[in-house]
Amino acid sequence: MTGGLIGLILGVLGAWAAFYVSARHRATTARGLVEQILSNAHREAETIRMQADLASKEDALRHRHALEAEMEETRRDLREQERRLEKRGDLLDQRLDLLNDKERQLEDVRRRQADQESEIQERRLATDRLEARRLEELQRIGGLAPEEARQLLLARVEEDLRGEAGERILRHEAKVRETSRERAVEILAVAIQRFAASHTAEITVSTVDIPNDEMKGRIIGREGRNIRAFEKATGVDVIVDDTPGVVIVTGFDNVRREVAKLALERLIQDGRIHPSRIEEIVKDTHDEMDEHIRKVGRDAAREVDVVGLHDKILDYLGKLKFRTSYSQNVLRHSIEVAFLAGMMAEEIGLDGALGRRCGLLHDLGKAADHEMEGGHPAVGAELLRRYGEGKEVTHAALGHHDDLRVDAPYTVLVAAADAVSASRPGARRETLEKYVRRLEELESLALGFPGVEQAYAIQAGREVRVMVDSRQVDDPSAATLCREIAKAIQSQLTYPGEVKVTVLRETRNVEYAR
């Protein structure tokens, strides 16, 4: 029994010990779980706090960037305002200088006026004294009445003053003419000295080198078909003679001649010379020449600082490179006239850019006078008007040869620059004898037709005016005669540009009433 009690006690103790151990284990586990939960809570709280700090920093950064952008915009506005204020300050300074100049000029005018008034007053007093002495003398000598003596003296004084005023006017006019002439010479001299252009003479013949004489036969082709096809495609003449190593390309149209020269060089280099290949090469060369002409026109406009030109005007301007006038290259002449006209315009207070524009385009009609009816001034003015140029530019092109009444200052400047460029040593090689001979040839050819009484070559040989006998030539015959004279000039004479033929027929009927 004692053993059973002991076993019971031991069992109770074991059970209690087991319960205690289990309770302690559960308490330990609970404390660990609580600590883990607390640790997780601390970590989450720290994460939330860090996220909140990061969000606040990002928000603060955004606000800072916004404030910096706003401040930069404010700085730009302030800088712009400062620039505007500086410009206004410069403008005010200029106006102040101008006002000071005006004030000085006004003071000079007032001073001169005061001097003149003083001089007039002195002369008036002298005249009064002279009048009184003459009146006394007349009364003493002639015994005239005071009123009669006074009238006679006034007439004498008026005559003297009229003569003196006329002399003063003549002296003033002479001084103005001399001053104007000196100023014009000074302006021209300055413009010519500031710009010096080189002059090169163009010819109507080009030579093409060939590797051997066997190539001449290939250029001619069987029974001449290759050379005929080439001349038909290019519009030039090809001369194949005994000259070793070269073939001559000749023609009065410099653009066609240049195209023909380049095409022939390509054919010789390619080696395949036959009609179809000739047409292909000539067509490709034509296309490249069009691009080259556009580039030449653009470069010329850029050289004289003229902007905003229409593409068609640039094309016509580029064609002037291949046009000559009395052996002077028309494009270089136009560039020189542009510089001279712009410089002279600046010298007299006009717009230099507009002066250069008028000078550059004044001979544009020479690039198209074979396409349109009329002389190159009228053709150029029509082209410029068609492609949107202003009235100053069109008027300069139309009137630079004094063909109409000049009422624009830029036209006068262009005409002067054109004359300066054409008359420079080396610019135009034509001699006076050759010029006079061409005029005589034109007049002699026209006089050779029946019914012609007089013929006059005018405008430097660009026009022939023919006067016919109205009894021999009626109106229909006059039209026919005009056409025949033009054809004869075209076929028999050599001349630059074109020649206008005008036939004049006049009928007069006279009766007397008695």
C-alpha positions in Angstrom: 0.0 0.0 0.0 2.8 2.2 0.8 4.4 1.4 -2.5 1.1 2.2 -4.3 1.0 5.6 -2.5 4.5 6.3 -3.4 3.7 5.4 -7.0 0.7 7.6 -6.9 2.7 10.5 -5.5 5.3 9.9 -8.0 2.7 9.8 -10.8 1.2 13.0 -9.5 4.6 14.6 -9.3 5.4 13.4 -12.8 2.1 14.7 -14.1 2.7 18.0 -12.4 6.2 18.1 -13.7 5.0 17.3 -17.2 2.3 19.9 -16.9 4.8 22.5 -15.7 7.3 21.7 -18.4 4.5 21.9 -21.0 3.2 25.2 -19.5 6.7 26.6 -19.4 7.3 25.6 -23.0 4.0 27.2 -24.1 4.9 30.4 -22.3 8.3 30.4 -23.9 6.7 29.8 -27.3 4.2 32.6 -26.7 6.9 35.0 -25.6 8.8 34.2 -28.8 5.7 34.7 -30.9 5.0 38.0 -29.2 8.6 39.1 -29.7 8.4 38.1 -33.4 5.1 40.0 -33.8 6.6 43.0 -32.1 9.7 42.7 -34.3 7.6 42.5 -37.4 5.5 45.4 -36.2 8.7 47.5 -35.6 10.0 46.6 -39.0 6.7 47.5 -40.7 6.5 50.7 -38.7 10.1 51.5 -39.8 9.3 50.7 -43.4 6.2 52.9 -43.3 8.2 55.7 -41.7 11.0 55.4 -44.4 8.4 55.4 -47.1 6.7 58.4 -45.6 10.1 60.1 -45.4 10.9 59.2 -49.0 7.5 60.4 -50.2 8.0 63.7 -48.3 11.5 64.0 -49.8 10.1 63.3 -53.3 7.3 65.8 -52.8 9.8 68.4 -51.5 12.1 67.6 -54.6 9.2 68.1 -56.9 8.3 71.4 -55.3 11.9 72.4 -55.5 12.1 71.6 -59.2 8.9 73.5 -59.8 10.2 76.5 -57.9 13.6 76.3 -59.8 11.7 76.2 -63.2 9.6 79.1 -62.1 12.7 81.0 -61.0 14.4 80.2 -64.3 11.4 81.4 -66.2 11.4 84.6 -64.1 15.1 85.0 -64.8 14.5 84.6 -68.6 11.7 87.2 -68.4 14.1 89.5 -66.5 16.9 89.0 -69.0 14.4 89.6 -71.9 13.2 92.8 -70.1 16.8 93.8 -69.6 17.5 93.3 -73.3 14.5 95.3 -74.2 15.5 98.0 -71.8 19.0 98.0 -73.3 17.6 98.3 -76.8 15.3 101.1 -75.7 18.2 102.8 -74.0 20.3 102.5 -77.2 17.3 103.8 -79.2 16.9 106.7 -76.8 20.6 107.4 -77.0 20.4 107.5 -80.8 17.4 109.7 -80.7 19.2 111.9 -78.2 22.2 112.2 -80.5 19.9 112.9 -83.4 18.1 115.6 -81.4 21.4 117.1 -80.4 22.5 117.1 -84.1 19.2 118.7 -85.1 19.6 121.3 -82.3 23.1 122.1 -83.6 21.8 122.3 -87.1 18.9 124.5 -86.0 21.3 126.7 -84.1 23.5 127.0 -87.2 20.5 127.9 -89.3 19.4 130.5 -86.7 22.9 131.9 -86.6 23.1 132.1 -90.4 19.6 133.6 -90.4 20.6 136.2 -87.9 23.7 137.0 -89.9 21.6 137.3 -93.0 19.1 139.5 -91.3 21.8 141.7 -90.0 23.3 141.9 -93.5 19.9 142.7 -94.9 19.4 145.4 -92.3 22.7 147.0 -93.1 22.0 146.9 -96.8 18.6 148.4 -96.2 20.1 151.2 -94.2 22.7 151.7 -96.9 20.0 151.7 -99.5 18.0 154.2 -97.5 21.0 156.5 -97.2 21.8 156.1 -100.9 18.1 156.8 -101.7 18.1 160.0 -99.6 21.4 161.2 -101.2 20.1 160.5 -104.7 16.8 162.2 -104.0 18.5 165.3 -102.7 20.8 165.2 -105.8 17.9 164.9 -108.2 16.0 167.6 -106.4 19.0 169.9 -106.5 20.0 169.2 -110.1 16.8 168.7 -111.9 14.4 170.7 -109.9 11.9 167.8 -109.9 9.1 167.5 -107.5 9.7 165.3 -104.5 7.2 162.7 -105.6 8.6 162.5 -109.1 12.2 162.2 -107.8 11.1 159.5 -105.4 9.5 157.4 -108.1 12.5 157.7 -110.4 14.9 156.7 -107.6 12.7 153.7 -106.7 12.7 152.5 -110.3 16.5 152.8 -110.4 17.0 150.9 -107.1 14.6 148.2 -108.1 16.5 147.6 -111.4 19.8 147.4 -109.5 18.5 145.0 -107.0 17.0 142.8 -109.7 20.3 142.5 -111.4 22.1 141.7 -108.1 19.5 139.0 -107.3 19.9 137.4 -110.7 23.7 137.3 -110.3 23.3 135.7 -106.9 20.9 133.1 -108.3 23.3 132.2 -111.1 26.3 132.0 -108.6 24.2 129.8 -106.3 23.2 127.5 -109.2 26.7 127.2 -110.4 27.9 126.3 -106.8 25.1 123.7 -106.5 26.1 122.1 -109.8 29.8 122.1 -108.9 29.0 120.6 -105.4 26.7 118.0 -106.9 29.3 117.0 -109.6 32.1 116.7 -107.0 29.8 114.6 -104.7 28.8 112.3 -107.6 32.5 111.8 -108.7 33.4 111.1 -105.0 30.6 108.5 -104.7 31.6 106.8 -108.0 35.3 106.8 -107.0 34.6 105.3 -103.6 32.4 102.6 -105.1 34.9 101.7 -107.8 37.8 101.6 -105.3 35.8 99.4 -102.9 35.1 96.8 -105.5 37.5 95.6 -108.1 36.4 92.8 -110.4 38.4 90.7 -112.9 37.3 90.4 -116.5 37.5 87.4 -118.7 36.7 87.3 -122.4 34.5 84.4 -123.7 34.8 82.8 -127.1 32.4 80.9 -129.3 34.6 77.9 -129.9 35.5 75.0 -127.5 38.0 72.3 -128.1 37.8 68.7 -127.0 40.9 66.5 -126.6 40.9 63.1 -128.1 43.3 60.2 -127.4 44.1 59.4 -131.0 43.1 60.1 -134.6 41.1 56.9 -134.8 38.6 58.4 -132.4 37.8 61.0 -135.1 36.4 58.3 -137.3 34.3 56.9 -134.5 32.9 60.4 -133.8 32.0 60.9 -137.4 30.5 57.4 -137.7 29.5 55.4 -140.7 28.5 57.8 -143.5 28.6 60.6 -140.8 25.5 59.3 -138.9 27.2 59.8 -135.4 28.2 63.4 -136.0 24.8 64.3 -137.5 23.0 62.7 -134.6 25.3 64.6 -132.2 24.8 68.0 -133.9 21.0 67.4 -134.0 20.8 66.5 -130.3 23.0 69.4 -129.2 22.3 72.2 -131.7 26.0 73.0 -132.3 28.5 72.4 -135.1 31.3 69.9 -134.7 34.4 70.4 -136.8 36.7 67.4 -137.3 39.7 68.5 -139.4 43.4 67.7 -139.7 44.2 69.3 -136.3 45.9 66.6 -134.3 44.5 65.5 -131.0 41.4 67.9 -130.9 37.9 68.2 -132.1 36.3 71.7 -132.3 32.8 72.4 -131.0 31.4 75.8 -132.2 28.1 77.6 -131.6 26.8 81.0 -130.5 24.7 79.6 -127.7 27.2 79.1 -124.9 24.9 76.8 -122.9 24.5 74.4 -125.8 28.2 74.6 -126.6 29.1 73.7 -123.0 26.6 70.8 -123.0 28.0 69.6 -126.3 31.6 69.7 -125.0 30.8 67.8 -121.8 28.7 65.2 -123.7 31.4 64.7 -126.3 34.0 64.2 -123.5 31.8 61.6 -121.9 31.2 59.8 -125.1 35.0 59.7 -125.8 35.6 58.4 -122.3 32.8 55.8 -122.6 33.9 54.6 -126.0 30.4 53.6 -127.1 29.5 56.2 -129.8 26.3 55.5 -131.7 23.1 57.6 -132.1 21.1 56.1 -129.2 24.0 56.4 -126.8 24.6 60.0 -128.0 20.9 60.9 -127.2 21.2 59.3 -123.8 24.5 61.0 -122.9 23.2 64.4 -124.2 20.0 64.1 -122.2 21.9 63.3 -119.0 24.3 66.2 -119.6 21.3 68.5 -120.1 19.9 67.5 -116.7 23.2 68.0 -115.0 23.7 71.3 -116.7 20.2 72.5 -115.4 21.4 71.6 -111.9 24.7 73.4 -112.5 22.9 76.5 -113.8 20.7 76.6 -110.7 23.8 76.3 -108.4 25.6 79.0 -110.3 22.6 81.4 -109.9 22.3 80.5 -106.2 26.1 81.1 -105.7 25.8 84.5 -107.5 22.9 85.6 -105.3 24.8 84.5 -102.2 27.9 86.3 -103.3 26.1 89.7 -103.4 23.9 88.8 -100.4 20.6 88.9 -102.2 18.0 86.6 -100.6 14.5 85.4 -101.4 14.8 85.0 -105.2 12.4 82.8 -107.0 13.9 79.5 -108.4 13.1 80.5 -112.0 15.0 83.8 -111.4 18.0 81.8 -110.1 17.8 79.6 -113.3 17.9 82.6 -115.5 20.6 84.2 -113.4 22.7 81.0 -113.8 22.3 81.1 -117.6 24.0 84.5 -117.7 27.3 82.7 -116.9 27.1 81.4 -120.5 26.1 84.8 -122.0 28.5 87.5 -123.2 27.9 91.1 -124.2 30.7 92.6 -126.2 33.0 89.9 -124.9 32.1 90.7 -121.3 30.6 87.9 -119.2 27.1 89.0 -118.3 27.0 87.2 -114.9 30.2 88.8 -113.7 29.0 92.1 -115.1 25.7 91.8 -113.2 27.6 90.9 -109.9 29.9 93.9 -110.4 26.9 96.2 -111.1 25.2 94.8 -108.0 28.2 95.7 -105.8 28.6 99.2 -107.3 24.9 100.0 -107.1 24.7 98.8 -103.5 27.8 100.8 -102.5 26.5 104.0 -104.2 23.1 103.6 -102.6 24.7 103.3 -99.1 26.9 106.4 -99.8 23.8 108.5 -100.5 21.6 107.1 -97.7 19.5 104.6 -99.6 19.0 100.9 -99.0 22.2 99.1 -100.1 20.5 95.6 -100.1 17.8 96.9 -102.6 20.5 98.5 -104.7 22.4 95.2 -104.9 19.2 93.4 -105.8 18.4 95.9 -108.6 21.9 95.7 -109.9 22.1 91.9 -109.9 18.9 91.5 -111.8 19.1 94.4 -114.3 20.3 92.3 -117.2 18.2 89.2 -116.4 16.4 89.6 -119.8 19.6 88.6 -121.6 19.0 85.1 -120.4 15.6 84.9 -122.1 15.6 87.5 -124.9 15.7 84.7 -127.5 12.6 83.1 -125.9 10.4 86.2 -125.6 9.7 89.2 -127.9 11.4 92.5 -127.1 14.7 93.8 -126.0 16.4 92.5 -122.9 15.2 95.4 -120.6 11.5 94.7 -121.4 12.0 91.0 -121.2 13.8 91.2 -117.9 11.2 93.6 -116.4 8.4 91.2 -117.5 10.2 88.2 -115.9 10.8 90.0 -112.7 7.2 91.2 -112.5 6.0 87.7 -113.2 8.1 86.2 -110.4 7.1 88.7 -107.7 9.9 91.3 -107.6 9.1 94.8 -106.5 8.6 97.9 -108.6 12.1 99.3 -107.9 13.7 96.1 -109.3 11.5 95.9 -112.4 11.9 99.6 -113.1 15.7 99.3 -112.8 15.7 96.4 -115.3 13.3 98.3 -117.7 15.0 101.7 -117.6 18.7 101.1 -117.1 19.4 102.0 -120.7 17.4 105.3 -120.5 14.6 103.7 -122.6 12.0 105.5 -120.6 11.6 108.5 -118.2 13.5 107.6 -115.0 11.6 108.4 -111.8 13.3 106.0 -109.4 16.7 106.6 -107.7 17.7 103.0 -107.9 17.3 103.0 -111.7 19.7 105.9 -111.9 22.2 104.1 -109.7 22.0 100.9 -111.7 22.4 102.8 -115.0 25.5 104.5 -113.6 26.9 101.3 -112.3 26.2 99.6 -115.6 28.1 102.3 -117.5 31.0 102.1 -115.0 31.2 98.3 -115.3 31.0 98.3 -119.1 33.6 101.1 -119.6 36.3 99.7 -117.3 39.6 98.9 -119.0 39.4 95.2 -120.0 35.7 94.9 -119.5 34.7 95.1 -123.1 37.2 94.6 -125.8 35.1 96.1 -128.7 36.9 99.1 -130.3 35.2 102.2 -131.4 36.0 101.4 -135.0 34.2 98.1 -134.8 31.3 99.6 -133.1 30.9 102.3 -135.7 31.3 99.7 -138.5 28.5 97.6 -137.1 26.2 100.7 -137.1 27.2 101.5 -140.7 26.6 97.9 -141.8 23.1 98.0 -140.3 22.2 101.3 -142.0 23.7 100.2 -145.3 21.8 96.9 -145.3 18.5 98.6 -144.7 19.2 101.3 -147.3 19.7 98.6 -149.9 16.0 97.7 -150.0 13.7 99.4 -152.6 11.5 102.3 -151.3 13.8 103.0 -148.3 14.6 106.7 -147.9 16.6 106.8 -144.6 17.8 104.3 -142.1 19.2 105.1 -138.6 20.9 102.6 -136.2 20.1 103.7 -132.6 20.5 102.3 -129.1 24.0 101.0 -129.6 22.9 99.1 -132.6 20.0 97.3 -130.9 17.4 99.0 -133.1 17.2 100.1 -136.7 14.5 102.7 -137.7 13.7 102.7 -141.4 11.8 105.5 -143.1 10.2 104.6 -146.5 8.6 106.5 -149.3 4.8 106.3 -148.8 4.3 106.6 -152.6 6.3 103.5 -153.3 5.5 101.4 -150.1 2.0 100.9 -148.8 1.0 99.5 -145.3 1.1 95.8 -146.3 4.3 96.2 -148.2 5.8 98.0 -145.1 5.1 95.0 -142.9 6.7 92.7 -145.5 9.7 95.0 -145.9 10.2 95.0 -142.1 10.3 91.3 -142.0 12.7 91.0 -144.9 15.1 93.5 -143.4 15.1 91.6 -140.1 15.8 88.3 -141.9 18.6 90.0 -143.9 20.2 91.3 -140.7 19.9 87.9 -139.1 21.5 86.0 -142.0 24.2 88.5 -143.1 25.5 90.3 -139.9 27.0 89.2 -136.7 25.8 91.0 -133.6 25.2 90.5 -129.8 21.7 90.0 -128.5 18.9 91.1 -130.9 18.2 94.0 -133.3 14.8 95.6 -133.4 13.6 96.7 -136.9 11.0 99.5 -137.1 9.6 100.7 -140.4 8.0 104.1 -140.4 5.7 105.2 -143.2 4.2 108.7 -143.2 1.5 110.2 -145.4 0.9 113.9 -145.5 -1.9 115.8 -147.2 -1.5 119.5 -147.5 -4.1 122.0 -148.9 -4.2 125.8 -148.8 -7.3 127.9 -148.2 -7.2 131.2 -150.2 
